[in-house]
């Protein structure tokens, strides 16, 4: 199960509802920063235009930021970048012709996502997606650090800590073949 961790200190049901209705995760990719290493990136789009996504989040145990610091290239552009670097491997080799490589062009939204037409328009202009697009609709819910579900442990550079998480469950897959 993939777990998306959102760095909000006091999550409310209104913040959770906002994320469910307005935010889509449109790409998961790597960006080479040298011939030997890369950073991971997630593109999260707030279709309401209100910029209600925090500037840091966690995913699968790593911290990501959209604050223009460290490896993040521009604050507020919706591209969340890890503070950690990862070595290129045989399955994710360095490619000087393509420094940014999508590793999963699947779109993740909540079942309550309210911007389907805007998302389809965005995807038609988004040039990284090749072939069929898979949409994943999940129920997203908050898990706080000081509650029975325990939050999420994430690694941020060399630091390990707990952040409130947005977890996903009960996912459904939809394939757009053309």
Secondary structure as GFF3:
##gff-version 3
##sequence-region A 1 178
A	DSSP	beta_strand	3	6	.	.	.	ID=ss1
A	DSSP	alpha_helix	13	22	.	.	.	ID=ss2
A	DSSP	beta_strand	23	32	.	.	.	ID=ss3
A	DSSP	beta_strand	37	46	.	.	.	ID=ss4
A	DSSP	beta_strand	56	59	.	.	.	ID=ss5
A	DSSP	beta_strand	62	65	.	.	.	ID=ss6
A	DSSP	beta_strand	79	82	.	.	.	ID=ss7
A	DSSP	beta_strand	86	87	.	.	.	ID=ss8
A	DSSP	beta_strand	100	104	.	.	.	ID=ss9
A	DSSP	beta_strand	107	110	.	.	.	ID=ss10
A	DSSP	alpha_helix	116	125	.	.	.	ID=ss11
A	DSSP	beta_strand	133	143	.	.	.	ID=ss12
A	DSSP	beta_strand	152	156	.	.	.	ID=ss13
A	DSSP	beta_strand	159	163	.	.	.	ID=ss14
A	DSSP	beta_strand	165	176	.	.	.	ID=ss15
###
